[in-house]
Amino acid sequence: MAKGPMRCPKCGAVTWRWEKYCLECGQKLSFECPGCGGQWRYFYYYPYCPSCGTKTDQEYIPAVHGKRP
């Protein structure tokens, strides 16, 4: 996985991919599956968990994820 910068989904501050929380607003930068506990970075949008297939409640944020596929 690349280690470059990304934007916080809450405040838009530039963060680094290894940080767990935004240094500006405290937003968690990873998402956890409600079924199996698997984790992925917030900038990946998965309506279903890539590990177990459970429907996630991850919010789709156009500024982070781009246009809907």
C-alpha positions, 0 to 999 in steps of 0.5 A: 500500500502506498504511504502518501497523503490523503484527506480527512473525510471530516475536515479535509486536512491532509493526513498520512496513510499510517495515521489512525486519527486526523491530527486536526479534528480527531476523525478516525481514518479507518473503518471497521466491519460491524460483522467480522471486525475487519478494517480498511482505510476510510478512503476505500468505499465498501458497501459490503465488507471485502472479508465477510460480505456483511453490509456496512454502514460506511458513509459515501463521501463524494469528496473522498471517494469521487463520483459514485461508480 
